[in-house]
């Protein structure tokens, strides 16, 4: 589920995944890069890609059913360009680099909370930006990311913004194997490292449980429900041991079988607008509790 995908782009995600395995001949035929643009440079990030109108239309309809069939050519080209950039920026540091700089230059009060995560967080900020704005929350989610990628951009996208709280919700794509095989210990180590960075910088922590899922549309047949439950058991135990606040979205959103309640999700993984409305009072209460514990 790579690239700038949202809650309704399951077919698009499959297309993006297929592009990763494209023949190397195309890359070999490409012109050699300018040596001045390689290595340590002042401006490592190219200009942002412009979303095609076809993609913007889909993203403005958060409750639209998942697409079936291949994406339109303009979206496919956009995804291919994102895949090419991702190979040079695995952590996604360029995604919010300009936004982070603009916040720092604004001389405004720092955000109350930064929400760090994957496509669920990214989609939440887009779907209900009013909730974020009203509470002085800042969204820093990137579709498809695993915990190791979030850890690498923690300094830039969280610490440098000087929030009072960081809300960490990530792990779905680790379970899905988006970055290759992993272990529970690897995921846990990445989360504990982010908590240590937050504490070293006097930022209160909200740990979110991983939202439920019984199947990943971009990687069907993995039966992830019990793996997610096992990770969430660890998150709750670790948070209790470390006196951290938990935002328990899994318990609020799950169905009796451990999957996502059908009326609150687009595709069994990502919340729809109604699902985000269920999550918002949980998030609000968790941030307030974390602030009270400072």
Protein Blocks (a to p, Z undefined) as FASTA:
>chain_A
ZZjddfklmmlmmmmmmmmmgcfklmmmpccddfklgcjdfblcccdddddfklmmmmmm
mmbccdedjddfklmmmmmmmmmmmmmmmnommmmmmmmmmmmmnopacdfbdcdddfkl
mmmmmmmmmlmmmnopacdddehiafklmmmmmmmmmmmnopabdcddehjlmmnomnop
adfklmmmmmmmmmmmmmmnopacddddddddfbdfklghklpmlmmmmmmmmmmmmmmm
nopacddfklmmpcfkopacfklcfnopaccfklmmmmmmmmmmmmmmmmmmZZ
